[in-house]
Amino acid sequence: MNENAEKQSFMDRCREAVADFGLPRLIIAGFLLLLFILSPLVGADLPTQISNTINRFSWNAILVLAMVPMVHSGCGLNFGLPLGIISGLLGATLSVELGFTGGLSFFAAIVISTPFAIILGLFYGWLLNKIKGGEMMIATYVGFSSVSFMCMMWLLLPYHSPNMVWGLAGKGLRTTISLEGYYDKVLANFLQINIGNLSIPTGTILFFILIALGIWAFLHTKTGTAMTAVGSNPVFARAAGVNIDKMRMLSVVMSTWLAAVGILVYEQGFGFIQLYMAPFYMALPAVSAILIGGASVNKASIANVIIGTFLFQGIVTMTPTVMNNMIHMDMSEVIRIIVSNGMILYALTRKTERAK
Amino acid sequence: MMNKTDSNKSTVQKIGGFLGANTVPIMFILICAVCIPLSGFSPSYLLNEIVTRMGRNTFLILCLLIPIMAGMGLNFGMTLGAMAGEIGLILTADWQIVGIPGMVLAMILSIPISILLGLICGKILNMAKGREMVTSYIISYFINGVYQFVVLYLMGPVIPIKHSSLKLPRGYGIRNTVSLLDMRQKLDDLIPLTVFGAKIPVATFLLIAVLCLFIVWFRKTKLGQDMRAVGQDMEVSKDAGINVERTRIISIIMSTVLAGFGMVIYLQNMGNIATYSSHSQIGMFCIAALLVGGASVDRASIGNVFLGVTLFHLMFIVAPSAGAKLTGDSMIGEYFRVFVSYAVITIALVMYETKKRRAKSRMAEQLRLDQLKESEVAEQ
């Protein structure tokens, strides 16, 4: 009898631990582990796979990090990521247009995109302050509208650099612009480590660590704590004399700027600027990555970003190769859609985190 | 008190209120007024196009009304019904049942799939009360993944598909386009009628009329009344003995089933299925059209549907060529109409949320005043 009760409590504790970690997260982590174990067995080269995963991690991590400030201030998941991406794209294209080359063009792009990110972020934050409670849906549509608006702008804005415009017409930007000669792999090649087939883009990872440390430090300053307070208990925050609207505005501007930097880092790894409809669906992978990492609609940490990006990108890179080698059938796209959107659904429906 | 303030309102305020409530339709009338002369299309061409598109889309848009009635907002999950309709059509295309019988069979096949998907969607939405829209929007993506899994991998090995013309060259999975040539516009041409050079799809309009009548009738039934009560206030309806969760699920299931029918009608007009993309944009365009008609997240009528479908598709027809005339680039107009669809949804959502917040703060203010009064009374 006694033993039975003890077993019960052990089971309960197990269940509690699983509930704490989240069942979907456990399944995803287990799935990725299985993929890593399977990959050498089915004849895929493990080091290549690992370096692919790390590479993709380094491209995407800052985009995922862009979720953190807004979640902290209670603005929910930043489905409006494309708005920040657009300021990044403006920075990238202007940097090329103004004739910056090599590594300098990367920093020029960051500098140029900053004012855009601040202006768009201020507008976006102002809008989100007017519609507290309905942020996520409106953020999605703000992102979509801005992407489709910029589709027109990419055609109409007077860009002239022959590397970017359509050759025949001499105007209108191309859909993809190669970054060769500009900032292609400028961070990745910095202190790159190569061991056999394993290569690690040290520079990109260092850059991410730098920015992540910055955000971490910021969240521990007085302003940062106030921001977290606004997110976790607005009534208390107001009583403590924190200006809620201002904090939310600041967090939105930060998220937008991080998205701008994030897309530039993504481009330097990928080697191309993608315009027009490309930023359209970039919010969803970033949102689900941070959720996979253990974040929820109103709680997110830097650790969530790192774990989540690694798990998500791991699955995205590993499934096609392993699946292809195993059953000659590429189901990775379907798995990616189901996993990423399933994760978002899970986060949206959890009872404890329902909108206050 | 309410009446008094109403009568005190000046005419200017009334006009202002009317403009404020109808910002989106008025904006659209202006856009169309500018674009029509620029596009250079003849009135008979425009009439023809609008009538065709009305027949094609109205049924789909009508299915959005029921969840709005139940207070669940714009049902982005109508895509689920569209997928069910597509699966029905793919199967009938494989069984080579053509014309009207094929359509009817496709609709019948779509019903159980729609009910199942609607049930799932409704259950999930009940877990996410207060953020139904964003959740239904993500559900549509999630189920799209499941749909791709079924159509791309299960059709062939698990679900028998006989005709290789439907299958991908690798032997399983459905091709990117499925031709519905034997079904093309069979319903539209069932009762032929031409007015002013415009072909009127009479039978399709009859179906739409039946659905409109059904919705009008449904509003008056016990279930319809329950739904409206739930839409007004969930807590009060629960106290009144209405099973809130069940009512909400039923409203979503009804919307999904109707969307499945609507998709069959839509695709018989198009004449082919883009297997992996037909449904993906349909939700967005239907919702945008409804909002253009002056509907909001919590209030939509049949009138909104018809006004919306006319204005929205008028803009859709004229924008590309007007854009091409203005800037010399045909893509501008294409992007412009996509931008306008998204912008309309954004504006409508923002207006709805600000209205909701204002009402909430007004209520809080009222409560504060009441409390103040009470304490004054107590002091005396």
Interface residues (C-beta under 8 A of the other chain):
Chain A: F79 L127 K130 I131 K132 G133 G134 M136 M137 I138 T140 Y141 V142 F144 S145 S148 F149 C151 M152 L155 L156 G172 L284 M329 M331 E333 V334 R336 I337 I338 N341 G342 I344 L345 L348 T349 K351 R354 A355
Chain B: I124 M127 A128 K129 G130 R131 M133 V134 T135 Y137 I138 I139 Y141 F142 N144 G145 V146 Q148 F149 L152 Y153 T327 D329 M331 I332 Y335 F336 V338 F339 Y342 A343 I345 T346 L349 V350 Y352 E353 T354 K356 R357
